[in-house]
């Protein structure tokens, strides 16, 4: 089935509205099509509704049924090609706790750090969508 999402779509997940809006603006300025969610549950609903999302950017600390780290693992298991960046201002994450292929970025970060992180996971190369 064809996707209505552009090939460079990113789902930004953060429960802090102003932080999420700033992240979304930064990524949009970098050329990504953005979807936004305030919780893991909302993020999963968006991922299910928009199969062309190629990358997930999630904060770790979030209320709800799962935190951002659990969301990242869920997305990796359910949609393996999805590129993933996990962020936190409170927790450091090594490769041993991140999903395979995911990248961690510590908050606070500069716009250039965010852009480099998205490029490092290949979110700006090729379609990156899921089937």
C-alpha positions in Angstrom: 0.0 0.0 0.0 1.4 3.4 -0.9 2.2 5.8 1.9 0.9 9.4 2.1 3.9 10.4 4.2 7.0 12.0 2.6 10.1 9.8 2.7 11.8 11.9 5.2 9.2 11.7 8.0 10.1 11.8 11.6 7.9 11.2 14.6 8.9 13.5 17.5 7.8 12.2 21.0 8.1 14.4 24.1 5.5 15.1 26.8 6.8 18.7 27.2 4.8 20.6 24.6 7.3 23.5 24.2 10.3 21.2 23.9 8.4 19.0 21.4 7.5 22.1 19.3 11.1 23.3 19.3 12.3 19.9 18.2 9.7 19.7 15.5 10.6 23.2 14.2 14.3 22.4 14.2 13.7 19.1 12.3 11.3 20.8 9.9 13.8 23.5 9.1 16.3 20.6 8.3 13.8 19.4 5.7 11.9 16.6 7.6 8.2 16.1 7.6 7.2 16.0 11.2 4.6 14.1 13.2 4.3 14.9 16.9 3.2 12.9 19.9 3.1 13.6 23.7 3.2 10.0 24.8 4.2 6.5 23.8 0.6 5.4 23.3 -0.1 8.4 21.0 3.2 7.7 19.1 2.2 4.1 18.4 -1.2 5.2 17.1 0.6 7.7 14.8 3.1 5.0 13.6 0.2 2.7 12.8 -1.7 5.4 10.9 1.3 6.6 8.9 3.4 3.7 7.7 5.9 6.0 5.9 7.4 7.4 9.1 11.1 6.6 8.7 12.5 7.9 12.0 11.6 8.2 15.7 13.0 10.8 18.0 11.9 10.2 21.6 12.6 11.5 25.0 13.0 8.9 27.7 11.0 10.4 30.6 7.3 10.3 29.7 4.2 9.5 31.5 1.9 6.7 30.3 2.1 3.0 29.7 5.8 3.1 28.7 8.7 5.5 28.7 10.6 6.5 25.6 13.2 3.8 26.0 10.5 1.1 26.1 8.8 2.9 23.1 12.1 2.8 21.2 12.4 -1.0 21.8 8.8 -1.5 20.8 9.2 0.4 17.6 12.5 -1.5 16.8 10.6 -4.8 17.3 7.5 -3.8 15.4 8.9 -1.7 12.6 12.6 -2.8 12.3 13.7 -0.4 9.6 12.7 2.7 11.6 15.7 4.9 12.5 15.7 5.8 16.2 17.2 8.6 18.3 16.6 8.5 22.1 17.2 11.7 24.2 17.3 12.5 27.9 18.4 15.3 30.2 18.3 13.0 33.2 19.6 9.6 32.1 22.7 8.5 30.1 22.1 5.5 27.8 24.8 3.3 26.4 24.5 1.0 23.5 23.7 -1.9 25.9 20.3 -0.5 26.8 19.4 1.1 23.4 17.6 -0.8 20.6 20.0 -2.1 17.9 21.1 0.8 15.7 19.6 3.5 17.9 21.5 6.6 18.9 21.4 8.5 22.2 21.7 12.3 22.5 21.9 14.0 25.8 19.8 17.1 26.6 20.3 20.0 26.4 21.7 19.9 22.9 22.2 22.5 20.1 20.3 22.4 16.9 23.4 21.3 15.1 23.8 18.4 17.5 20.2 17.3 16.7 20.8 17.6 12.9 24.0 15.6 13.2 22.2 12.9 15.2 19.5 12.6 12.6 22.1 12.4 9.9 24.1 9.8 11.9 21.2 7.4 11.9 20.6 8.0 8.2 17.3 9.7 8.6 18.0 12.0 5.7 19.1 9.4 3.2 16.8 7.4 1.0 13.2 6.7 1.7 13.6 5.0 5.1 9.9 4.2 5.1 8.4 1.0 6.2 6.2 -1.4 4.4 
